[in-house]
Amino acid sequence: MKLLLSRPFYVFAILASIRSGCAVPAVPLSGLESEGHSVCDPSASGPSLSTQQSTAFKDYIHIFFEERDVQKAFDRYIPGEYINHISTAASQGREAALTGLLALQANPDMMRDHVTLFTGDGFGLAYYRRYIPGSSTVNFAVMDKMRFEGTCIVEIWSLFQTINGNETNPIAFF
C-alpha cells in the first residue's frame, strides 16, 4: 500500500524531523564526500531536486554549525556567485561573505541552538539562536533564507533580532 501525504503534512514532518536542541546531524552524501571541493551541482534538476536540495542544506548547516568549518561549507555549497542581502554586509560576493563569517566563527565561544531547518521551492531556511554564553550583547534570534540554483547556494537574506531577556512575550523567539 502506498501512503500519499499532503504537502502540509510533509512540511510538518520535515520540520519535526529536523528540529534539534542544538545538534544538526551529519548527512551522508552517498559518495559525494570530497574534502575541500564543491559537491553541489548548479545544473541539477528533475523530480528529486527538492530532496537533493534538502540533503545539501542539512549538510551545509552541519558543516557550518557543528563542524564549525565555514571554509569547507562554502567550498562545497557556495562555489561561485553569492548575492548577499544581509544589512551588515560591507560588500558583495562569496569572498566578502566568507571573510566576515570566518571572523565571526573565529570566536570559540560563539554558540548556536534551537536550530530549525526547512527546505522547499528552491530555498533553505535556518532559524536559530546565536549567542556567547554569559554575554549581554551577543544573543540573537537569527533567520537565514538561502536560494538554490540546482544544489548550490547562490543568495542569502538574513534577519536577526537581539534577545534581551525582558521581552513582553514569555515565549518570544523559540
Backbone hydrogen bonds, N-H to C=O, Kabsch-Sander energy under -0.5 kcal/mol:
donor,donor_aa,acceptor,acceptor_aa,energy
4,L,2,K,-0.6
5,L,3,L,-0.5
10,Y,6,S,-2.4
11,V,7,R,-2.8
12,F,8,P,-2.3
13,A,9,F,-3.0
14,I,10,Y,-2.3
15,L,11,V,-2.5
16,A,12,F,-3.1
17,S,13,A,-2.3
18,I,14,I,-1.7
19,R,15,L,-2.1
20,S,115,V,-1.8
32,L,29,L,-1.0
37,H,34,S,-2.7
39,V,76,R,-1.4
40,C,76,R,-1.5
44,A,41,D,-1.7
49,L,46,G,-1.6
52,Q,48,S,-2.5
53,Q,49,L,-2.9
54,S,50,S,-2.1
55,T,51,T,-2.4
56,A,52,Q,-2.5
57,F,53,Q,-2.8
58,K,54,S,-2.4
59,D,55,T,-2.1
60,Y,56,A,-2.7
61,I,57,F,-2.7
62,H,58,K,-2.4
63,I,59,D,-2.8
64,F,60,Y,-2.6
65,F,61,I,-3.4
66,E,61,I,-0.6
66,E,62,H,-1.6
67,E,62,H,-2.0
69,D,63,I,-2.3
70,V,68,R,-0.6
73,A,69,D,-2.2
74,F,70,V,-2.6
75,D,71,Q,-2.9
76,R,72,K,-2.1
77,Y,73,A,-2.3
78,I,74,F,-2.6
83,I,154,V,-2.7
84,N,82,Y,-0.5
85,H,83,I,-0.6
85,H,156,I,-2.7
87,S,158,S,-0.5
89,A,86,I,-1.8
93,G,82,Y,-1.2
97,A,93,G,-2.0
98,L,94,R,-2.7
99,T,95,E,-2.4
100,G,96,A,-1.9
101,L,97,A,-2.6
102,L,98,L,-2.5
103,A,99,T,-1.7
104,L,100,G,-2.0
105,Q,101,L,-2.8
106,A,102,L,-1.0
107,N,104,L,-1.0
110,M,107,N,-1.7
111,M,131,Y,-3.5
113,D,129,R,-1.8
114,H,21,G,-2.2
115,V,20,S,-0.6
116,T,127,Y,-2.6
118,F,125,L,-1.9
120,G,123,F,-2.3
123,F,120,G,-1.5
124,G,146,M,-2.7
125,L,118,F,-3.3
126,A,144,D,-2.6
127,Y,116,T,-2.7
128,Y,142,V,-2.4
129,R,113,D,-2.8
130,R,140,F,-2.3
131,Y,111,M,-2.2
132,I,138,V,-2.1
135,S,132,I,-2.5
139,N,137,T,-0.7
140,F,130,R,-3.1
141,A,161,Q,-2.6
142,V,128,Y,-3.3
142,V,140,F,-0.5
143,M,159,L,-2.8
144,D,126,A,-2.9
145,K,157,W,-3.2
146,M,124,G,-3.3
147,R,155,E,-2.4
148,F,122,G,-2.8
149,E,152,C,-2.4
151,T,41,D,-2.0
152,C,149,E,-2.2
153,I,77,Y,-3.0
154,V,147,R,-2.9
155,E,147,R,-1.1
156,I,83,I,-2.4
157,W,145,K,-2.5
159,L,143,M,-2.5
161,Q,141,A,-2.3
163,I,139,N,-3.6
164,N,162,T,-0.7
172,A,169,N,-1.6
174,F,172,A,-2.3
